[in-house]
Amino acid sequence: MRSRRPARIPGPLLVLLGCLPGLAAVAALGLCAGGVDRAATTALTARAARPAAVRPATAGHPAGRPRILPRAAWLDDLAVAAQRTQPPPRYDDKVVAVFVHHTDSPNGYDCADAPRIIRYLYAGQTGTRQWDDIGYNFLVDRCGTIYEGRAGGVDRPVTGAHTQGFNHRTAGIAALGTFTSGVPVPQPMVDAIASLAAWKLGLSDVDPRTSVRLTSSNSLSRYRSGTTATLPALAGHKDGYMTSCPGAALTARLPEIRTTAARLQGRTPSAAPSGTLTGTP
């Protein structure tokens, strides 16, 4: 049952905060949304958009696909028109890691407002920042509703623009809100992120509790371009980029999310595997 509806955020405030995502983070969080890879939205257009086929899990650890609302649930007529001019999606061969973010937007929203908030994030990223699409592959609201973000197909390994240097073979999941220290993270949101990560990583039979080796494509990340880093398969944005994102409160919930995601994949509740997977293309 939903909790009592919080006070609605005035539309003008949402416009200000949504169209300039991460503005407050310049002072408080080091610009969470700034850790995206411009190469994923500009220079990589030279890379052919190869039609990657869906790779179903073959090793017996798939998870059920959660309910994901399509882009049509938040796109308006203007965004649909803009979408027609954007370049085609780009793909990797598979997804071996997930990065969790928060959007640095207000927490006191009614869940019915989530599509509007996502539209403002899209407008800020494609307008003010001149990206070709919203950077996150998925967004999750406080009620646990999952939305398709970046275009290209939720069950395909779409190259996102969410974590500077580590957009290849990864997916970005953004929690709508700001989850700094002491801010409660709604349980439906935590459960939805776990369910989504379990399904997405299960397509490549990746245990959410393990680590992967990913090669940085941009020296603005925590690692110089060309460096192979060992990162959690279910990571926070700050694991790959110099930021506090996804906030101390949501970061503290990542161990729980990993454990839940592994359980949803049907894995035994033993200690996380000690080995690493190679996520280098």
Secondary structure, 3 states (H helix, E strand, C coil): CCCCCCCCCCHHHHHHHHHCCCCCHHHHCCCHHHCCCHHHCCHHHHCCCCCCCCCCCCCCCCCCCCCEECHHHCCCHHHHHHHCCCCCCCECCCCCEEEEEECCCCCCCCHHHHHHHHHHHHHHHHHHCCCCCCCCCEEECCCCCEEECCCCCCCCCECCCCCCCCCCCEEEEEECCCCCCCCCCCHHHHHHHHHHHHHHHHCCCCCCCCEEEEECCCCCCCCCCCCEEEEECEEEHHHCCCCCCCCHHHHHCHHHHHHHHHHHCCCCCCCCCCCEEECCC
